[in-house]
Amino acid sequence: MKAAEEQSRLGNIDKAISEYKLHMREREQNKARPDWENPSFYLILIGDLELHRGNIDAALKNYLAADEAKVDAGLVCDRLRSAAKWYEDKGELAQAFALLNQHRTRDPLLFDPTLDRLAKRMTENEETVGKDVLKK
């Protein structure tokens, strides 16, 4: 894991991902690992690296794989919100809204405030576009 963290720190994303995958396989095969340990947790970190480099599809794939592997639901929800924020920062409000709305049942109390904020921003954008069209 230290190798993965070092590669990540150096910005070698592909190498860091490879190291995390190797560490995850090693932990899965370790018969002496504690019952509470879920090696699939590293899918979250891999997703974070993918999101950092702008590969949203790979990030979401890893986050959802972590969810299927029973990684803590709170961690997965937090990462889904991060992915929605990534879309929002790029001005892709509809994609951010759709992502959170698709997964809303996971944690409505967590997702609803962001969904409301995104809906307001999308409505404001539509109103601004409508006013601009009327001025022409």
Secondary structure, 3 states (H helix, E strand, C coil): CHHHHHHHHHCCHHHHHHHHHHHHHHHHHCCCCCCCCCHHHHHHHHHHHHHHCCCHHHHHHHHHHHHHCCCCHHHHHHHHHHHHHHHHHCCCHHHHHHHHHHCHHHCHHHHHHHHHHHHHHHHHHHHHHHHHHHHC
